[in-house]
Amino acid sequence: MGRIKSTLVKRTAKLIMLKDSNFNDSFEHDKRLLGPTMPSKKIRNKIAGYMARLARMKKDNLAREKRKEAQIQVINQTPEYDMQAV
């Protein structure tokens, strides 16, 4: 089971991600970018971890949508057979 993130961490992470697009799904990368702007190491790590998780979830959702669109295209391209003619 995961730990519950505070509203402060969630709100701050979402605001930072909206303002700056340099963040990605790597915790270490996000931590380095946040380094000088955070008041403490503990808060910086929590926010960087949550941002990495948000980026990963966004990437997974995009991949899931692409797979779904590909499946719909395959379904639309399959020929329909007339069962009465057989």
Residue pairs with C-beta under 8 A, 6 or more apart in sequence:
5 46
5 50
6 46
9 43
9 46
9 47
9 50
10 50
12 47
13 47
13 50
13 51
13 54
14 54
16 23
16 34
16 47
16 51
17 23
17 51
17 54
17 55
20 33
22 33
23 29
23 30
23 33
23 51
23 52
23 55
24 30
24 52
24 55
25 52
25 55
25 56
25 59
26 52
27 48
27 49
27 52
30 48
30 51
30 52
31 44
31 45
31 48
34 44
34 47
34 48
35 44
38 44
38 47
